[in-house]
């Protein structure tokens, strides 16, 4: 009664030897929804899929803890810095094993210290001591 995946459908030959899948007849949706076996199987499959893709309950507190830690580390370097989560982790649409998107914002008053990382000195020079380094 139900449509089989393409790999499980019977094959037929076109003239010249090409193969194609014979489509099983498709039942109307309203007829399928009246079939208790189909509805139960669909319900079971949908719930199984949700269980497999949703992150565990411990995932959100773990991600929030990471953001707090990153905020603490960044503020040790740039006191006004902030770390903000965005994307699927922030809006609750994340999946099991998904990444976490964060944005580091450094206020302009702290941005002067960014140049020392770009200069390649490994952060040894700190604001105003450039002349003494060396």
Secondary structure as GFF3:
##gff-version 3
##sequence-region A 1 134
A	DSSP	three_ten_helix	6	8	.	.	.	ID=ss1
A	DSSP	beta_strand	11	13	.	.	.	ID=ss2
A	DSSP	beta_strand	19	21	.	.	.	ID=ss3
A	DSSP	alpha_helix	29	33	.	.	.	ID=ss4
A	DSSP	alpha_helix	36	53	.	.	.	ID=ss5
A	DSSP	alpha_helix	58	77	.	.	.	ID=ss6
A	DSSP	beta_strand	82	86	.	.	.	ID=ss7
A	DSSP	alpha_helix	88	91	.	.	.	ID=ss8
A	DSSP	beta_strand	101	105	.	.	.	ID=ss9
A	DSSP	three_ten_helix	108	113	.	.	.	ID=ss10
A	DSSP	alpha_helix	114	118	.	.	.	ID=ss11
###
